[in-house]
Amino acid sequence: MQQFRSFAEFYPYYLAEHSKPLCRALHYAGSTVVLLLLGWLSYSGLWHFVWLLPLAGYGFAWVGHFFIEHNKPATFQYPWYSLLGDWVMYKDFLTGQLAAKLQQLPKHSAP
């Protein structure tokens, strides 16, 4: 198991594990559903449905890993860095910074 001393060290590894655009798209879909659910839960007060948050987020992401990337989700080894990585990748996608970060990956792991 690779050891990372910081999230800055981990993030390039995380991006390399998400090399296929469809896998990343499924992550974005899951993150969007999580935000929509969170808004709905906040508005409705139906907090007994909070269990839907991880189901939506991880459900979309794990389909991407198991059926598209054919790798094991980073969540299994690095749960906190992976959770943060998902939201940072989402932010990078939404702000147009992701393409440049993917280009900076070492050639053997670049998409």
C-alpha positions in Angstrom: 0.0 0.0 0.0 1.4 3.3 -1.1 1.8 5.9 1.7 1.0 9.6 1.1 2.3 12.3 3.4 -0.3 14.8 2.2 -3.3 15.3 0.0 -1.1 17.2 -2.5 0.9 13.9 -2.9 -2.3 11.9 -3.1 -4.2 13.9 -5.6 -2.2 13.0 -8.8 -2.6 9.4 -7.8 -6.3 9.9 -7.4 -6.6 11.6 -10.8 -4.6 8.7 -12.5 -7.1 6.3 -11.0 -9.9 8.2 -12.8 -8.3 8.2 -16.3 -11.5 7.5 -18.2 -13.9 10.4 -18.9 -17.0 8.3 -18.3 -15.7 7.2 -14.9 -15.2 10.9 -14.0 -18.6 11.7 -15.3 -20.2 9.1 -13.1 -18.3 10.7 -10.1 -19.7 14.1 -11.1 -23.2 12.7 -11.4 -22.9 11.1 -7.9 -21.6 14.4 -6.4 -24.4 16.4 -8.1 -27.0 13.9 -6.7 -25.4 14.2 -3.3 -25.7 18.0 -3.4 -29.3 17.9 -4.6 -30.2 15.4 -1.9 -28.5 17.5 0.7 -30.6 20.5 -0.4 -33.8 18.4 -0.4 -33.0 17.0 3.1 -32.3 20.5 4.4 -35.5 21.9 2.9 -37.8 19.0 3.8 -36.3 18.1 7.2 -36.6 14.5 6.3 -33.2 13.6 7.8 -34.1 10.0 8.2 -33.2 9.7 4.5 -29.6 10.9 5.1 -28.4 7.3 4.4 -29.1 8.1 0.7 -26.1 10.5 0.6 -23.3 7.9 0.6 -25.4 5.5 -1.4 -25.7 8.1 -4.2 -22.2 9.3 -4.0 -20.4 6.0 -3.8 -22.9 4.1 -6.0 -22.2 6.2 -9.1 -18.4 6.2 -8.3 -18.1 2.5 -7.8 -20.0 1.7 -11.0 -17.3 3.8 -12.7 -14.5 1.9 -11.1 -15.7 -1.6 -11.3 -17.2 -1.5 -14.8 -15.3 1.3 -16.6 -11.9 1.8 -15.0 -11.6 -1.9 -13.8 -9.8 -0.8 -10.7 -10.5 -0.8 -7.0 -11.8 2.6 -5.7 -9.3 4.6 -3.7 -11.9 4.8 -0.9 -11.0 1.3 0.2 -7.4 2.3 1.0 -7.5 6.1 1.5 -11.1 6.9 2.7 -10.5 10.5 3.7 -8.2 11.5 1.0 -10.5 9.8 -1.5 -13.5 11.7 -0.3 -11.6 15.0 -0.5 -10.2 14.0 -3.9 -13.7 13.5 -5.2 -14.8 17.0 -4.3 -11.6 18.6 -5.5 -11.9 16.8 -8.8 -15.5 18.0 -9.1 -14.4 21.5 -8.3 -11.5 21.3 -10.8 -14.0 20.0 -13.5 -16.5 22.8 -12.8 -13.9 25.5 -12.8 -12.1 24.3 -16.0 -8.9 23.4 -14.2 -9.1 19.6 -14.5 -7.7 19.3 -18.1 -4.5 21.0 -17.1 -4.0 18.9 -14.0 -4.6 15.7 -16.1 -1.9 16.8 -18.5 0.6 17.2 -15.7 0.3 13.5 -14.7 3.2 11.3 -15.6 2.8 9.9 -19.1 2.3 6.3 -17.9 -0.7 7.3 -15.9 -2.2 10.1 -18.0 -5.5 9.5 -19.7 
